[in-house]
């Protein structure tokens, strides 16, 4: 299933990234989506999307 609350939250976080502000050593600029990277961190108050 691809339309879960977590998928929606990650898409929202990705959509908010300012691509022009990325540096060349940034994993996302190199085509790597690292879920441990700070862009994709889910704040404690957002944990309900994981349930």
CNS distance restraints for C-alpha pairs under 8 A (distance, minus, plus):
assign (resid   2 and name CA) (resid   7 and name CA) 6.58 0.50 0.50
assign (resid   3 and name CA) (resid   7 and name CA) 6.02 0.50 0.50
assign (resid   3 and name CA) (resid   8 and name CA) 6.63 0.50 0.50
assign (resid   4 and name CA) (resid   8 and name CA) 6.29 0.50 0.50
assign (resid   5 and name CA) (resid   9 and name CA) 6.12 0.50 0.50
assign (resid   5 and name CA) (resid  49 and name CA) 5.31 0.50 0.50
assign (resid   5 and name CA) (resid  50 and name CA) 7.27 0.50 0.50
assign (resid   6 and name CA) (resid  10 and name CA) 6.16 0.50 0.50
assign (resid   6 and name CA) (resid  49 and name CA) 5.43 0.50 0.50
assign (resid   6 and name CA) (resid  50 and name CA) 5.88 0.50 0.50
assign (resid   7 and name CA) (resid  11 and name CA) 6.12 0.50 0.50
assign (resid   8 and name CA) (resid  12 and name CA) 6.14 0.50 0.50
assign (resid   9 and name CA) (resid  13 and name CA) 6.24 0.50 0.50
assign (resid   9 and name CA) (resid  49 and name CA) 7.62 0.50 0.50
assign (resid  10 and name CA) (resid  14 and name CA) 6.10 0.50 0.50
assign (resid  10 and name CA) (resid  40 and name CA) 6.54 0.50 0.50
assign (resid  11 and name CA) (resid  15 and name CA) 5.98 0.50 0.50
assign (resid  12 and name CA) (resid  16 and name CA) 6.34 0.50 0.50
assign (resid  13 and name CA) (resid  17 and name CA) 6.78 0.50 0.50
assign (resid  13 and name CA) (resid  39 and name CA) 6.73 0.50 0.50
assign (resid  13 and name CA) (resid  40 and name CA) 6.33 0.50 0.50
assign (resid  14 and name CA) (resid  39 and name CA) 7.37 0.50 0.50
assign (resid  14 and name CA) (resid  40 and name CA) 7.46 0.50 0.50
assign (resid  17 and name CA) (resid  39 and name CA) 7.49 0.50 0.50
assign (resid  18 and name CA) (resid  22 and name CA) 7.11 0.50 0.50
assign (resid  19 and name CA) (resid  29 and name CA) 7.86 0.50 0.50
assign (resid  22 and name CA) (resid  26 and name CA) 6.27 0.50 0.50
assign (resid  22 and name CA) (resid  28 and name CA) 7.79 0.50 0.50
assign (resid  22 and name CA) (resid  29 and name CA) 6.29 0.50 0.50
assign (resid  23 and name CA) (resid  29 and name CA) 6.82 0.50 0.50
assign (resid  24 and name CA) (resid  29 and name CA) 5.93 0.50 0.50
assign (resid  24 and name CA) (resid  30 and name CA) 7.03 0.50 0.50
assign (resid  25 and name CA) (resid  29 and name CA) 7.23 0.50 0.50
assign (resid  25 and name CA) (resid  30 and name CA) 7.46 0.50 0.50
assign (resid  26 and name CA) (resid  30 and name CA) 6.67 0.50 0.50
assign (resid  27 and name CA) (resid  31 and name CA) 6.54 0.50 0.50
assign (resid  27 and name CA) (resid  32 and name CA) 5.07 0.50 0.50
assign (resid  27 and name CA) (resid  33 and name CA) 6.77 0.50 0.50
assign (resid  27 and name CA) (resid  34 and name CA) 7.05 0.50 0.50
assign (resid  28 and name CA) (resid  32 and name CA) 4.92 0.50 0.50
assign (resid  28 and name CA) (resid  33 and name CA) 5.59 0.50 0.50
assign (resid  28 and name CA) (resid  34 and name CA) 7.54 0.50 0.50
assign (resid  34 and name CA) (resid  40 and name CA) 7.88 0.50 0.50
assign (resid  35 and name CA) (resid  39 and name CA) 7.98 0.50 0.50
assign (resid  35 and name CA) (resid  40 and name CA) 5.55 0.50 0.50
assign (resid  35 and name CA) (resid  41 and name CA) 7.14 0.50 0.50
assign (resid  36 and name CA) (resid  40 and name CA) 6.73 0.50 0.50
assign (resid  36 and name CA) (resid  41 and name CA) 6.62 0.50 0.50
assign (resid  37 and name CA) (resid  41 and name CA) 6.75 0.50 0.50
assign (resid  42 and name CA) (resid  46 and name CA) 5.99 0.50 0.50
assign (resid  42 and name CA) (resid  47 and name CA) 6.82 0.50 0.50
assign (resid  43 and name CA) (resid  47 and name CA) 6.88 0.50 0.50
assign (resid  46 and name CA) (resid  50 and name CA) 8.00 0.50 0.50
assign (resid  47 and name CA) (resid  51 and name CA) 7.38 0.50 0.50
